[in-house]
Amino acid sequence: MVKRIPVNPPADPSILGEKLYFPTAKRYASNRFMKAAMTEKLCPYDKNNLQITGIPPQRYINLYSKWGHGGFGVVLTGNIAVDPYHVEAPGNPIIEKSLDSPSRREALRKVAEVTKADGALAIVQLTHAGRQTYISVNEHPYSASDVQLQGVKFVGVAGFGKPIPLTEEQVRTEIIDKFVYAAKYCYEAGFDGIQLHGAHGYLLAQFMSPTTNKRTDKYGGSAANRARIVLEIYDAIRAEIPAETGFIIGIKMNSVEFQNEGLQTEDATFMAKEYEKKGFDFIEISGGTYEKFGFNHQKESTRAREAYFVEFSTDIKKALSKTVLYLTGGLRTIPGMTNAIKDGAADGIGLGRPVCDEPDLPKKILQRDVQSSIATPFEAVGGGETDFAMGLVAANSLIWQAGEVSYEKTKDNPSYGLMDLTDEEVYDAFLPAAKEFLVKLTENAEKGIVISVFEYKPETGA
Ligand SMILES: Cc1cc2nc3c(=O)[nH]c(=O)nc-3n(C[C@H](O)[C@H](O)[C@H](O)COP(=O)(O)O)c2cc1C
């Protein structure tokens, strides 16, 4: 029996079952839940054979079939790269002109099909990693400016190279055109929309943030100029896929970067307003970069409200009138989620880590079967220490485990085969194996070998 975060007295989840309206695409999400983007690292990756690299395998399709039946209004994919030389992580899907093939198209078509099978809107997160591309993938990635990511030590990553600033011409040919190509591919594959990844320090965030954008041309300087690339991508996608098609366009953006010179909420609010004016259907609020992660509580005042960015998103929401605002990060209980809506911090709720061990958590919440997520031991629920790195490894292993068995075989229990880390025996077996994996990851990174996912099969508790 899994252990959950206690909720007392029980709360009413009804508000979470309300529909959300996307104003430009004129489409509805059936409820307020969104499965947040999570890098899966399940695809083949071979730098020397890009034709097979980044094609979603059956395991990926099994995974999305589970989330597709999990009761979400919207299911976002993990980030899909628009450029094989600027991937967020090796092992994720890639859509780029030179890699087009019938097998890539067919795999993505299947992903869209299974994700939508139970009525969820299937939306692809499109990403260009910019300066946050691993050095093993690209020694000199493109960025807004030549500000190198330094002093960041990631387990399993040898570092990040000095970036090359994009010329104005390259902004069009290397960035805008690639996002448009990928968006069109997604549309043709049957997805309901795309989300631009403009958060967590990836390329679009590099343009939006003053720490990484030192440009003096029309893409740098004022907040309006730093947001320009996003607006141009929007227009270019809409020129190919007009609003009348019902194709949804959203963006994930930082509300704050927790750095002195980083993006502040005032600029983020200004940008969000610009995105609404342009026609973005939804904005997902997040925060942090590789230099300063935001996936845990920075302030005691937000701990009780669960969501890490609740104060910032409240400011941003006040400035919006029709674009749907999703808040992601830290939400774990019905009171936390419903209060975020009622207090005016968000219209919708993004869920990441809690839906790795429980792909159907929204369904269980809406059916009033549960009041909260599973109490994962790495998230300091109950006052312990947060172990962020271990939490990521656990989430990634769970993602791998969920792909192991098809949805059809686990219909009655979508958590079948997923480790229950609240079971002490399972936890005690997982922890040393995960630590060993992290050591191997580091050794391999030094040799230039990339291993992506921790393929861990639980022996008990599944
Ligand atoms: C394993 C893992 C992979 C992630 N990959 C992505 C990603 O590809 N794109 C993205 O925007 N955020 C990514 N995130 C961040 C999540 O979307 C989310 O913002 C974060 O986990 C906070 O939400 P949570 O507290 O509900 O987990 C990832 C998080 C985890 C745990």
The ligand as a Tripos MOL2 file, in Angstrom:
@<TRIPOS>MOLECULE
LIG
   31    33     1     0     0
SMALL
NO_CHARGES

@<TRIPOS>ATOM
      1 C1         12.5710   13.7490  -14.8600 C.3       1 LIG1
      2 C2         12.1880   15.1660  -15.1700 C.ar      1 LIG1
      3 C3         12.3480   15.6460  -16.4590 C.ar      1 LIG1
      4 C4         11.9680   16.9490  -16.7850 C.ar      1 LIG1
      5 N1         12.0580   17.3670  -18.0970 N.ar      1 LIG1
      6 C5         11.5170   18.5490  -18.4670 C.ar      1 LIG1
      7 C6         11.3740   18.9020  -19.8220 C.ar      1 LIG1
      8 O1         11.7080   18.1440  -20.7360 O.2       1 LIG1
      9 N2         10.8290   20.1090  -20.1080 N.ar      1 LIG1
     10 C7         10.4020   20.9620  -19.1250 C.ar      1 LIG1
     11 O2          9.8970   22.0380  -19.4380 O.2       1 LIG1
     12 N3         10.5040   20.6400  -17.8350 N.ar      1 LIG1
     13 C8         11.0070   19.4510  -17.4820 C.ar      1 LIG1
     14 N4         11.0070   19.0760  -16.1750 N.ar      1 LIG1
     15 C9         10.3810   19.9710  -15.2020 C.3       1 LIG1
     16 C10         8.9170   19.6180  -15.0140 C.3       1 LIG1
     17 O3          8.1440   19.8800  -16.1800 O.3       1 LIG1
     18 C11         8.3210   20.4360  -13.8760 C.3       1 LIG1
     19 O4          8.3890   21.8100  -14.2260 O.3       1 LIG1
     20 C12         9.0650   20.1970  -12.5660 C.3       1 LIG1
     21 O5          9.3000   18.8070  -12.3640 O.3       1 LIG1
     22 C13         8.2670   20.7250  -11.3790 C.3       1 LIG1
     23 O6          7.0100   20.0910  -11.3030 O.3       1 LIG1
     24 P1          6.7100   18.9190  -10.2240 P.3       1 LIG1
     25 O7          7.0500   19.5020   -8.8820 O.co2     1 LIG1
     26 O8          5.2470   18.6300  -10.3840 O.co2     1 LIG1
     27 O9          7.5860   17.7750  -10.5480 O.co2     1 LIG1
     28 C14        11.4310   17.8000  -15.8030 C.ar      1 LIG1
     29 C15        11.3000   17.3320  -14.5010 C.ar      1 LIG1
     30 C16        11.6520   16.0290  -14.1830 C.ar      1 LIG1
     31 C17        11.4350   15.5480  -12.7800 C.3       1 LIG1
@<TRIPOS>BOND
     1     1     2 1
     2     2     3 ar
     3     2    30 ar
     4     3     4 ar
     5     4     5 ar
     6     4    28 ar
     7     5     6 ar
     8     6     7 ar
     9     6    13 1
    10     7     8 2
    11     7     9 ar
    12     9    10 ar
    13    10    11 2
    14    10    12 ar
    15    12    13 ar
    16    13    14 ar
    17    14    15 1
    18    14    28 ar
    19    15    16 1
    20    16    17 1
    21    16    18 1
    22    18    19 1
    23    18    20 1
    24    20    21 1
    25    20    22 1
    26    22    23 1
    27    23    24 1
    28    24    25 2
    29    24    26 1
    30    24    27 1
    31    28    29 ar
    32    29    30 ar
    33    30    31 1
@<TRIPOS>SUBSTRUCTURE
     1 LIG1         1 GROUP 0 **** ****
